[in-house]
Amino acid sequence: MKIIPAIVIALFSSAQTIYELEPVVVTANHYPKAISEITRILNVIDSTEIIKHSSLVEVLKNITGLDIKIRGDGTQVDPGIRGATFQQVLIMIDGVRVNDPQTGHHNLNIPVPLEDIGRIEILSGTASSLYGSDACGGVINIITKKSNRIKAGIGMGSYGYRRFDATVGYAQSYLGYKMEQSDGYEPGYEYKINNLFGKLRFNLGARLNNQLSIGYLHKPFGAKNFYAPYPSWEKNEALVINFNNQWFALPIVMFESSILFRTHIDTFVLDRTRPEFYANRHQSFTCGLQILSHFTPKKLGYLITGIEVFRDSINSTRLGMRHNQRLGFFSQIEKKFFAERIILLAGIRDDYYSRWGSTINPHISLALRVFPGLKLHTSSGSSFRAPTFTELYYYDPANLGDSLLKPERAWENEIGVTAVLKNFSYHSAVYLRNTDDNIDWVKNSEESVWQVKNIGKTRVFGLESSMSLSFGSLMNIKTGFSYTQIMHELPESYISKYALQVPVLKSFATLDVLSILEFNPVYYYYDDKSHQIIINTGINRKIAIGRKIDSNLSFNITNLLDNRYEDFQGVPIPGRQMKIGVNFGKI
C-alpha cells in the first residue's frame, strides 16, 4: 500500500507547470481571485466554450450538479444546483443579483445576448453569507464582456428558426442586438426574442472607474400547457440598468458601489383562443444600492465589508400591489498561513426584511495545498430564501398561495478535493444540506388544488465529481457525475411540484476533436426509475477572411436521438433540431 502515496507524490512533484495564466474569478469571494486560491467548488465557462453553443441551456447542461429544466424550446428555464430548486439558486449579472421577486421562473430572463457573455461562473453550495437570499444551492454569475468589436451573425434551422445579431464596439464600450425566432417544434410553442444590451465604460482620473450597462428583453411565446391544459400565451419583458464604479482611495483600500434598477413585465393569457377568459399582468420592480469596501493590509489578509439597501415591489392584476424592503450587512475575511499553504475564509451576513425581520448567515471554508496542483477543501455555512410574491399571494382555481409562509433556512457542510495539472484537472465533493421550513407547491393525490406550504425538514446528500483531460489541439475530454438523494417529511399521499423532482443521477461527457467537432451525451436517472439520455453534437470552424475579418461557421444538432420526454407534465421537450450559422467579426 505504500506505493500509492509514493506515486501521488511523484505525480504532483513532477508537474513543473500548473497554469502560467490561470483564470481569475470573482464569484466565490466577491473580489478577483486566482482559481487555485478558491476554497470552494467553482466552475468557469469562458467565451471560447460559450460560442460553440446556440443557447444558454446548452452551455449550462455540462456542469456537474446543475440540473436544467425547460418549458418550450428554452423559453422558460429553471436551473437547480445540488438538489436545490430554481427558486434556491441566485442569478447575477456582473456580480449584481437579478432574481425576480414575482417568481423564480423568470430568473433567467436575462437581457444579455449569448454573444455578449464573456464568461459564466457557477459556485456550488451555500453563499448567503455573501449574497443573501436565494443562494442556497449555489450561484450563477453571468459576466458580460469588458469590451467588444464590430461583428454580426446570421443563422437558421429546424422549425423555422432564424437568428440575427450585430454588435458595434469602440474602446471599452459596445452595443449589441440579437433577434431569435421560431415557428415552434409543435403548434403552440412559437417564440420571438429581441435582446438589446449595451455597456459604457469610462474613467475619471486614475482612481475612479465607472461602468454603465443597460439591457432590454422582449419575449412573446406560446405557452401551451405550461401551467394548465390550455393553449396559453405569454410575454416577458425585462429592463435592467446597472451603474457601477470603483474608487481606489489608497493602495490598500478600494470602494465599489452598484446602483441597480430592474423591472419585469409578465403578461399571461390562459387560453389564446379566448383572451378575455383569463389573463394576468404582473409588473415587478427591484431597485437599490450596494456598497463594498476592500481592505488589503499585509498582516490582516483580505477584508471585505458591504451594505445593501433594496426595495422589491409588484403591481399585479392577480397578486395586487405589494412591496418589501430589505437591508443587508456582510463582512468576510481571508487569511493565509504557513507559506500560503492554508487558506482560511470566514464571513457573516445579517439580512433584515420588513416582513420577516432579521436572519444571520455565517460561513467558513478552509483549503489546504497538499502539493502544487493538489488542494483539499472543506466548508460549512447557512443560507436562507424568502418567499416570492407568487408563493405568498397567488390564487386561482388550481393554485393557492399562503401569505403566512416563513423563509426557508438551511445549513450545508462540504468536503472536497481539487487537482490541477498542465493537461489534467479533477474535482470531487461530498455535501450534506439540511433545510428547515422548505417551501414547495404540494397537493394530496385526491385533491385538485396545488397549495404552497412550508413542508418541513428536508435533507439533501450529494456526491459530485468531474474530470477534464487535454491532448493539446488534438482532443479535449470532459466528464462529470453527480448523485443526489433527498430525504423529506412529506406524507406519502402528497405530491411535490418542484422540491423533490430532481434527478438522482446525472452524468455527462464532452469530446472535442481539433476544436472543431464536439460530441456531448447527457444522462439522467430519476427516483421513479425513469431515465433520459440527450445527445448534442456540433461543428465549429474559424476561417480568416483577409487580414481584418474572421468568421466562425457553426452547425449544431440538439437531441440527436430525437428522444421524447417531459420536464413538466404536458410540455414535451423539443425533438431533434438542427441549426446552422455564421458570424463575422473585425479583427
C-alpha positions as CSV (number, residue, x, y, z in Angstrom):
1,M,0.0,0.0,0.0
2,K,3.0,2.4,0.4
3,I,3.4,2.5,-3.3
4,I,0.2,4.6,-3.8
5,P,1.3,7.7,-1.7
6,A,4.7,7.5,-3.4
7,I,3.0,7.6,-6.9
8,V,0.8,10.5,-5.8
9,I,3.8,12.5,-4.5
10,A,5.8,11.7,-7.7
11,L,2.9,12.7,-9.9
12,F,2.4,16.2,-8.4
13,S,6.1,16.8,-7.7
14,S,6.9,16.2,-11.4
15,A,4.4,18.7,-12.6
16,Q,6.6,21.7,-13.2
17,T,3.9,23.7,-14.9
18,I,0.5,24.1,-13.3
19,Y,-1.1,27.1,-15.1
20,E,1.0,30.1,-16.1
21,L,-2.1,32.1,-16.8
22,E,-4.7,30.6,-14.6
23,P,-8.3,32.0,-14.6
24,V,-9.2,34.9,-12.3
25,V,-12.7,34.6,-10.8
26,V,-14.9,36.8,-8.6
27,T,-18.0,34.9,-7.5
28,A,-16.6,32.7,-4.7
29,N,-15.1,35.7,-2.8
30,H,-16.8,38.8,-4.2
31,Y,-13.5,40.0,-5.5
32,P,-11.0,38.9,-8.1
33,K,-9.0,35.8,-7.1
34,A,-6.9,33.2,-8.9
35,I,-8.9,30.0,-9.2
36,S,-6.2,28.0,-7.5
37,E,-6.8,30.0,-4.3
38,I,-10.6,29.4,-4.1
39,T,-11.8,27.4,-1.1
40,R,-15.0,26.2,-2.8
41,I,-16.1,24.3,-5.9
42,L,-16.4,26.8,-8.8
43,N,-16.9,26.1,-12.5
44,V,-15.9,28.6,-15.1
45,I,-17.2,28.6,-18.7
46,D,-15.3,31.0,-20.9
47,S,-16.3,32.7,-24.2
48,T,-14.4,30.1,-26.3
49,E,-16.7,27.5,-24.9
50,I,-19.9,29.6,-25.0
51,I,-19.5,30.4,-28.6
52,K,-19.8,26.7,-29.5
53,H,-23.4,26.6,-28.4
54,S,-26.6,28.2,-29.7
55,S,-28.4,28.8,-26.4
56,L,-27.7,29.3,-22.7
57,V,-29.4,26.0,-21.9
58,E,-26.8,24.0,-23.9
59,V,-24.0,25.9,-22.2
60,L,-25.2,25.1,-18.7
61,K,-26.1,21.5,-19.2
62,N,-22.4,20.4,-18.9
63,I,-21.9,21.4,-15.3
64,T,-21.7,18.8,-12.6
65,G,-24.6,19.0,-10.1
66,L,-26.5,21.5,-12.3
67,D,-30.0,20.4,-13.4
68,I,-31.7,22.4,-16.1
69,K,-35.5,22.0,-16.7
70,I,-37.2,23.7,-19.6
71,R,-40.6,24.6,-20.8
72,G,-41.0,25.0,-24.5
73,D,-37.8,25.5,-26.6
74,G,-36.0,27.0,-23.7
75,T,-38.4,30.0,-23.5
76,Q,-38.6,29.2,-19.7
77,V,-35.6,27.8,-18.0
78,D,-35.4,26.6,-14.4
79,P,-31.9,25.9,-13.1
80,G,-31.2,23.8,-10.0
81,I,-27.9,23.2,-8.2
82,R,-27.2,20.3,-5.8
83,G,-30.8,19.3,-5.4
84,A,-32.0,22.8,-4.8
85,T,-34.9,24.2,-6.8
86,F,-34.8,27.0,-9.3
87,Q,-36.0,29.3,-6.5
88,Q,-33.0,28.4,-4.4
89,V,-30.4,29.4,-7.0
90,L,-29.1,33.0,-7.2
91,I,-28.7,34.5,-10.6
92,M,-26.4,37.5,-11.0
93,I,-25.2,39.7,-13.9
94,D,-21.8,41.2,-13.3
95,G,-22.0,40.4,-9.6
96,V,-25.4,42.0,-9.0
97,R,-28.4,39.9,-8.2
98,V,-31.3,39.9,-10.7
99,N,-33.6,37.2,-9.2
100,D,-37.2,38.1,-9.9
101,P,-39.4,38.9,-6.8
102,Q,-42.6,37.6,-8.6
103,T,-41.4,34.1,-9.3
104,G,-38.1,32.2,-9.9
105,H,-39.4,31.1,-13.3
106,H,-38.3,34.5,-14.6
107,N,-34.8,34.5,-13.0
108,L,-33.1,33.5,-16.3
109,N,-34.9,36.1,-18.3
110,I,-31.7,38.0,-18.7
111,P,-31.4,40.8,-21.2
112,V,-27.9,39.8,-22.4
113,P,-27.3,38.1,-25.8
114,L,-25.2,34.9,-25.6
115,E,-22.6,36.6,-27.9
116,D,-22.0,39.4,-25.3
117,I,-21.3,37.0,-22.4
118,G,-17.6,36.9,-21.5
119,R,-17.8,34.0,-19.1
120,I,-20.1,32.3,-16.6
121,E,-19.1,31.3,-13.1
122,I,-21.1,28.7,-11.2
123,L,-20.5,28.5,-7.5
124,S,-21.8,25.3,-5.9
125,G,-23.1,25.3,-2.4
126,T,-24.5,27.9,0.1
127,A,-23.5,31.6,-0.4
128,S,-26.0,33.6,1.7
129,S,-23.2,34.9,3.9
130,L,-22.1,36.9,0.8
131,Y,-25.2,37.4,-1.3
132,G,-28.2,37.0,0.9
133,S,-31.5,35.3,0.0
134,D,-31.8,32.5,-2.7
135,A,-28.1,31.4,-2.6
136,C,-29.0,28.0,-1.1
137,G,-27.9,25.6,-3.8
138,G,-25.5,27.9,-5.5
139,V,-24.9,31.0,-7.6
140,I,-24.8,31.5,-11.4
141,N,-22.9,34.7,-12.2
142,I,-23.1,35.8,-15.9
143,I,-20.2,38.2,-16.6
144,T,-20.5,40.3,-19.7
145,K,-17.6,41.1,-21.9
146,K,-15.5,44.1,-20.9
147,S,-15.1,45.2,-24.5
148,N,-16.3,44.1,-27.8
149,R,-15.6,44.6,-31.5
150,I,-17.7,45.1,-34.6
151,K,-19.3,41.8,-35.5
152,A,-22.5,40.3,-37.0
153,G,-24.1,36.9,-37.4
154,I,-27.0,35.1,-39.0
155,G,-28.4,31.6,-38.5
156,M,-31.3,29.3,-39.5
157,G,-32.6,25.9,-38.5
158,S,-35.4,23.5,-37.9
159,Y,-39.0,24.6,-37.2
160,G,-38.5,27.9,-39.0
161,Y,-35.7,29.0,-36.7
162,R,-33.8,32.2,-37.7
163,R,-31.3,34.4,-36.0
164,F,-29.6,37.8,-36.5
165,D,-27.2,39.6,-34.2
166,A,-24.9,42.6,-34.5
167,T,-22.5,44.4,-32.2
168,V,-20.8,47.7,-32.6
169,G,-17.9,48.4,-30.2
170,Y,-15.4,51.1,-29.6
171,A,-12.6,51.1,-27.0
172,Q,-14.3,49.6,-23.9
173,S,-17.9,50.4,-24.8
174,Y,-20.3,48.5,-27.1
175,L,-23.9,48.0,-28.1
176,G,-25.3,44.6,-29.2
177,Y,-28.6,43.4,-30.6
178,K,-29.9,39.9,-31.2
179,M,-33.2,38.5,-32.6
180,E,-34.2,34.9,-32.5
181,Q,-37.4,33.5,-33.8
182,S,-39.0,30.1,-34.3
183,D,-42.4,28.7,-35.5
184,G,-42.2,26.2,-32.7
185,Y,-41.4,22.5,-32.6
186,E,-45.1,21.9,-32.1
187,P,-48.1,24.1,-32.5
188,G,-48.3,26.4,-29.5
189,Y,-44.6,26.8,-28.8
190,E,-43.5,29.5,-31.2
191,Y,-41.4,32.4,-29.9
192,K,-39.7,35.6,-30.9
193,I,-36.9,37.1,-28.8
194,N,-35.4,40.5,-29.1
195,N,-32.4,41.4,-26.9
196,L,-30.6,44.7,-26.6
197,F,-27.5,45.1,-24.4
198,G,-25.1,48.0,-24.1
199,K,-22.1,48.8,-21.9
200,L,-20.3,52.2,-21.4
201,R,-17.0,52.2,-19.5
202,F,-15.2,55.5,-18.7
203,N,-12.6,56.6,-16.1
204,L,-12.5,59.8,-14.2
205,G,-8.8,60.1,-13.5
206,A,-6.6,57.2,-12.5
207,R,-8.5,56.2,-9.4
208,L,-12.2,56.2,-10.4
209,N,-13.5,53.6,-12.9
210,N,-17.2,53.7,-14.0
211,Q,-19.4,51.4,-15.9
212,L,-23.0,51.7,-17.1
213,S,-24.8,48.7,-18.5
214,I,-28.4,48.6,-19.9
215,G,-30.2,45.5,-21.1
216,Y,-33.7,45.0,-22.6
217,L,-35.5,41.8,-23.3
218,H,-38.8,41.4,-25.3
219,K,-40.0,37.8,-25.5
220,P,-43.6,36.7,-26.6
221,F,-44.0,33.0,-26.8
222,G,-46.5,30.2,-27.0
223,A,-47.0,28.6,-23.6
224,K,-49.2,25.6,-24.3
225,N,-49.8,23.5,-21.2
226,F,-47.2,25.4,-19.3
227,Y,-49.3,25.7,-16.1
228,A,-52.6,24.2,-17.1
229,P,-54.0,22.2,-20.0
230,Y,-54.8,25.2,-22.2
231,P,-53.4,26.8,-25.4
232,S,-51.8,29.5,-23.3
233,W,-49.7,32.5,-24.5
234,E,-47.2,34.6,-22.6
235,K,-45.0,37.6,-23.0
236,N,-42.0,38.6,-20.8
237,E,-40.3,42.0,-20.9
238,A,-37.3,42.9,-18.8
239,L,-35.2,46.0,-18.4
240,V,-32.0,46.0,-16.3
241,I,-29.9,49.1,-15.6
242,N,-26.7,48.9,-13.5
243,F,-24.3,51.6,-12.7
244,N,-21.0,50.5,-11.1
245,N,-18.0,52.5,-10.0
246,Q,-14.7,51.6,-8.3
247,W,-12.7,54.2,-6.3
248,F,-9.1,53.3,-5.5
249,A,-8.8,55.5,-2.4
250,L,-5.4,54.1,-1.2
251,P,-3.1,51.3,-2.4
252,I,-4.7,49.0,0.2
253,V,-8.3,50.5,0.1
254,M,-10.8,50.3,-2.7
255,F,-14.5,51.2,-2.6
256,E,-17.1,49.8,-5.0
257,S,-20.8,50.7,-5.5
258,S,-23.6,49.5,-7.7
259,I,-26.9,51.1,-8.3
260,L,-29.5,48.7,-9.8
261,F,-32.9,49.2,-11.4
262,R,-34.8,46.2,-12.8
263,T,-38.3,45.9,-14.0
264,H,-40.0,42.8,-15.4
265,I,-43.4,42.6,-17.0
266,D,-45.2,39.2,-17.3
267,T,-48.3,39.1,-19.4
268,F,-50.2,35.7,-19.4
269,V,-53.2,34.6,-21.3
270,L,-54.6,31.2,-20.2
271,D,-56.5,30.5,-23.5
272,R,-55.2,32.4,-26.5
273,T,-58.4,31.5,-28.4
274,R,-60.4,33.3,-25.7
275,P,-58.2,36.1,-24.3
276,E,-61.0,37.5,-22.2
277,F,-61.5,34.2,-20.3
278,Y,-58.5,34.6,-18.0
279,A,-55.5,36.9,-18.2
280,N,-52.9,38.3,-15.8
281,R,-50.4,41.1,-16.0
282,H,-47.6,41.4,-13.4
283,Q,-45.0,44.1,-13.3
284,S,-42.3,43.8,-10.7
285,F,-39.7,46.4,-9.7
286,T,-36.3,46.0,-7.9
287,C,-34.2,49.0,-7.1
288,G,-31.4,49.5,-4.7
289,L,-27.8,50.3,-3.8
290,Q,-24.8,48.1,-2.9
291,I,-21.6,49.5,-1.4
292,L,-18.5,47.4,-0.9
293,S,-15.2,48.2,0.8
294,H,-12.0,46.2,0.1
295,F,-9.0,46.3,2.6
296,T,-5.8,44.5,1.8
297,P,-3.3,45.2,4.6
298,K,-0.5,42.6,4.5
299,K,-0.8,41.4,8.1
300,L,-4.6,41.2,8.2
301,G,-5.3,39.5,4.9
302,Y,-8.1,40.5,2.6
303,L,-11.1,42.1,4.3
304,I,-14.3,43.0,2.5
305,T,-17.4,44.6,4.0
306,G,-20.6,45.6,2.4
307,I,-24.1,47.1,2.8
308,E,-27.1,46.6,0.5
309,V,-30.4,48.5,0.5
310,F,-33.1,47.3,-1.8
311,R,-36.9,47.5,-2.4
312,D,-38.9,44.9,-4.2
313,S,-42.5,45.7,-5.4
314,I,-45.1,44.4,-7.7
315,N,-48.3,45.7,-9.4
316,S,-50.4,42.8,-10.5
317,T,-53.9,42.1,-11.6
318,R,-53.8,38.8,-9.6
319,L,-51.3,39.5,-6.7
320,G,-52.3,43.1,-6.0
321,M,-49.9,45.8,-5.1
322,R,-47.2,44.5,-2.8
323,H,-43.8,45.6,-1.6
324,N,-40.9,44.6,0.6
325,Q,-37.8,46.4,1.8
326,R,-34.6,44.6,2.6
327,L,-31.3,45.7,4.2
328,G,-28.1,43.6,4.3
329,F,-24.8,43.9,6.1
330,F,-21.9,41.5,5.5
331,S,-18.2,41.1,6.2
332,Q,-15.7,38.5,5.1
333,I,-12.0,38.0,5.8
334,E,-9.4,35.8,4.0
335,K,-6.2,34.8,5.7
336,K,-3.3,32.7,4.5
337,F,-1.0,30.6,6.8
338,F,2.2,28.5,6.5
339,A,3.7,30.0,3.4
340,E,0.2,30.3,1.9
341,R,-0.4,26.5,2.0
342,I,-3.5,27.0,4.1
343,I,-6.3,29.5,3.1
344,L,-9.0,30.4,5.6
345,L,-12.1,32.2,4.6
346,A,-14.8,33.3,7.1
347,G,-17.8,35.5,6.6
348,I,-21.1,36.6,8.2
349,R,-24.2,38.4,6.9
350,D,-27.3,39.9,8.5
351,D,-30.3,40.4,6.3
352,Y,-33.3,42.4,7.6
353,Y,-36.7,42.1,5.8
354,S,-39.6,44.5,6.6
355,R,-41.9,41.5,6.5
356,W,-39.9,38.7,8.4
357,G,-37.3,40.6,10.4
358,S,-33.6,39.6,10.7
359,T,-31.7,36.5,9.7
360,I,-28.0,35.9,10.2
361,N,-25.9,33.6,8.0
362,P,-22.3,32.7,8.8
363,H,-19.9,30.7,6.7
364,I,-16.4,29.3,7.0
365,S,-14.2,27.5,4.5
366,L,-10.7,26.1,4.6
367,A,-8.3,25.0,1.8
368,L,-5.0,23.1,2.2
369,R,-2.5,23.0,-0.6
370,V,-1.0,19.5,-0.2
371,F,1.2,19.7,-3.3
372,P,1.4,22.1,-6.2
373,G,-1.8,21.4,-8.0
374,L,-3.5,19.4,-5.3
375,K,-5.9,21.1,-2.9
376,L,-8.2,19.7,-0.2
377,H,-11.0,22.0,0.9
378,T,-14.0,22.0,3.3
379,S,-16.7,24.5,4.1
380,S,-19.7,24.9,6.4
381,G,-22.4,27.6,6.3
382,S,-26.0,28.6,6.4
383,S,-28.4,30.0,3.8
384,F,-32.0,31.2,3.5
385,R,-34.7,32.0,0.9
386,A,-37.5,34.5,1.3
387,P,-40.8,33.5,-0.4
388,T,-41.7,35.2,-3.7
389,F,-44.8,37.3,-4.2
390,T,-46.4,34.4,-6.2
391,E,-45.9,32.0,-3.3
392,L,-47.4,34.5,-0.9
393,Y,-50.4,35.9,-2.7
394,Y,-51.3,33.9,-5.9
395,Y,-54.7,32.3,-6.2
396,D,-56.7,30.7,-9.0
397,P,-59.0,27.6,-9.1
398,A,-55.9,25.3,-9.3
399,N,-53.3,27.1,-7.3
400,L,-53.3,28.7,-3.9
401,G,-50.6,30.8,-2.2
402,D,-50.1,31.3,1.5
403,S,-49.4,34.8,3.0
404,L,-48.2,33.2,6.2
405,L,-45.2,31.4,4.7
406,K,-41.9,31.5,6.6
407,P,-38.5,31.8,4.9
408,E,-36.5,28.6,4.3
409,R,-33.4,28.1,6.3
410,A,-30.6,25.7,5.5
411,W,-27.1,24.6,6.7
412,E,-24.7,22.9,4.4
413,N,-21.4,21.0,5.1
414,E,-19.0,20.1,2.3
415,I,-15.6,18.4,1.9
416,G,-13.8,18.0,-1.4
417,V,-10.5,17.7,-3.4
418,T,-9.3,19.6,-6.5
419,A,-6.3,18.6,-8.6
420,V,-5.0,20.8,-11.5
421,L,-2.0,19.8,-13.6
422,K,-0.9,21.1,-17.0
423,N,-3.3,19.0,-19.1
424,F,-5.5,17.4,-16.4
425,S,-7.9,18.6,-13.8
426,Y,-10.2,16.8,-11.4
427,H,-12.5,17.7,-8.6
428,S,-14.9,15.9,-6.3
429,A,-17.0,16.9,-3.3
430,V,-19.4,15.4,-0.8
431,Y,-22.0,17.6,0.8
432,L,-25.0,17.5,3.2
433,R,-27.6,20.2,3.3
434,N,-30.4,20.3,6.0
435,T,-33.3,22.6,5.3
436,D,-36.0,23.8,7.7
437,D,-39.4,25.1,6.6
438,N,-38.7,24.1,2.9
439,I,-41.2,25.8,0.6
440,D,-43.0,23.8,-2.2
441,W,-46.2,23.5,-4.0
442,V,-47.9,20.3,-2.9
443,K,-51.3,18.6,-3.1
444,N,-52.9,15.4,-1.8
445,S,-53.2,12.8,-4.5
446,E,-57.0,13.1,-4.2
447,E,-57.0,16.9,-4.4
448,S,-57.0,19.1,-7.5
449,V,-55.6,22.3,-6.0
450,W,-51.8,22.9,-5.6
451,Q,-51.1,24.7,-2.3
452,V,-47.8,26.3,-1.3
453,K,-46.6,25.2,2.1
454,N,-43.6,25.1,4.4
455,I,-43.3,21.3,4.0
456,G,-41.0,20.8,7.0
457,K,-37.4,19.5,7.0
458,T,-35.6,18.1,4.0
459,R,-32.1,16.6,3.9
460,V,-30.0,16.5,0.7
461,F,-27.0,14.3,0.5
462,G,-24.9,14.6,-2.6
463,L,-21.7,13.5,-4.4
464,E,-20.2,15.2,-7.4
465,S,-17.1,14.5,-9.5
466,S,-15.7,15.9,-12.7
467,M,-12.6,15.5,-14.8
468,S,-11.0,17.1,-17.9
469,L,-8.1,15.9,-19.9
470,S,-6.4,17.8,-22.7
471,F,-4.3,16.4,-25.6
472,G,-3.3,19.8,-26.8
473,S,-5.0,21.0,-30.0
474,L,-5.8,17.4,-30.9
475,M,-8.5,16.5,-28.4
476,N,-10.2,17.5,-25.2
477,I,-12.3,15.3,-22.9
478,K,-14.6,16.3,-20.1
479,T,-16.7,14.1,-17.9
480,G,-18.9,14.7,-14.9
481,F,-21.1,12.7,-12.5
482,S,-23.4,13.7,-9.7
483,Y,-25.6,11.7,-7.2
484,T,-28.4,13.4,-5.2
485,Q,-30.5,11.9,-2.5
486,I,-33.4,13.9,-0.9
487,M,-35.0,12.8,2.4
488,H,-38.2,14.6,3.5
489,E,-41.1,14.7,5.9
490,L,-43.8,15.0,3.3
491,P,-46.6,12.3,3.7
492,E,-46.7,9.6,1.0
493,S,-50.1,10.8,0.0
494,Y,-48.8,14.2,-1.1
495,I,-47.3,15.1,-4.4
496,S,-44.4,17.6,-4.7
497,K,-44.4,20.0,-7.7
498,Y,-40.8,21.1,-7.5
499,A,-38.7,20.4,-4.4
500,L,-38.5,16.6,-4.8
501,Q,-38.4,16.5,-8.6
502,V,-34.6,16.3,-9.1
503,P,-32.5,13.6,-10.9
504,V,-30.9,11.0,-8.6
505,L,-28.0,10.6,-11.1
506,K,-26.6,12.8,-13.8
507,S,-23.6,12.1,-15.9
508,F,-22.2,13.8,-19.0
509,A,-19.2,13.6,-21.3
510,T,-17.9,16.1,-23.8
511,L,-15.5,15.1,-26.6
512,D,-13.9,17.9,-28.5
513,V,-11.8,17.0,-31.5
514,L,-9.4,19.5,-33.1
515,S,-11.6,22.3,-31.6
516,I,-13.9,21.7,-34.5
517,L,-16.1,18.7,-33.7
518,E,-17.9,18.3,-30.4
519,F,-20.0,15.3,-29.1
520,N,-21.9,15.6,-25.9
521,P,-24.2,13.0,-24.3
522,V,-26.0,13.8,-21.0
523,Y,-27.8,11.1,-19.0
524,Y,-30.4,11.5,-16.2
525,Y,-31.9,8.9,-13.8
526,Y,-34.8,9.7,-11.5
527,D,-36.2,8.3,-8.3
528,D,-39.2,6.7,-10.2
529,K,-36.7,4.6,-12.2
530,S,-37.3,6.7,-15.4
531,H,-34.3,7.9,-17.3
532,Q,-33.3,10.1,-20.2
533,I,-30.4,10.5,-22.5
534,I,-29.8,13.6,-24.6
535,I,-27.0,13.8,-27.2
536,N,-25.9,17.1,-28.7
537,T,-23.3,17.5,-31.3
538,G,-21.8,20.4,-33.2
539,I,-19.2,21.5,-35.7
540,N,-17.4,24.9,-35.3
541,R,-14.8,26.2,-37.7
542,K,-12.9,29.5,-37.6
543,I,-11.9,30.9,-41.0
544,A,-9.9,34.1,-41.6
545,I,-11.1,36.4,-44.4
546,G,-8.2,38.6,-45.4
547,R,-6.3,40.3,-42.7
548,K,-9.1,42.3,-41.0
549,I,-12.1,39.9,-40.9
550,D,-12.5,36.5,-39.4
551,S,-15.6,34.2,-39.4
552,N,-16.9,31.3,-37.4
553,L,-19.1,28.7,-39.1
554,S,-21.3,26.5,-36.8
555,F,-23.6,23.5,-37.3
556,N,-25.3,22.2,-34.2
557,I,-27.7,19.3,-33.6
558,T,-29.5,19.0,-30.3
559,N,-31.3,15.9,-29.1
560,L,-29.6,13.8,-31.8
561,L,-31.6,10.7,-31.0
562,D,-34.9,12.5,-31.1
563,N,-35.8,11.3,-27.6
564,R,-39.2,12.4,-26.2
565,Y,-39.8,13.2,-22.6
566,E,-41.2,16.0,-20.3
567,D,-39.5,18.1,-17.7
568,F,-43.0,19.3,-16.8
569,Q,-46.2,17.3,-17.3
570,G,-47.9,18.1,-20.6
571,V,-44.9,20.1,-22.1
572,P,-42.7,17.8,-24.2
573,I,-39.1,18.9,-24.8
574,P,-38.2,19.7,-28.4
575,G,-37.2,16.7,-30.6
576,R,-34.1,16.7,-32.9
577,Q,-33.2,20.2,-34.1
578,M,-30.5,21.4,-36.4
579,K,-29.1,25.0,-36.5
580,I,-26.5,26.4,-38.9
581,G,-24.9,29.9,-38.5
582,V,-22.1,32.1,-39.5
583,N,-20.6,35.0,-37.6
584,F,-18.3,37.7,-38.9
585,G,-16.0,39.9,-36.9
586,K,-13.4,42.6,-37.4
587,I,-10.0,41.6,-36.1
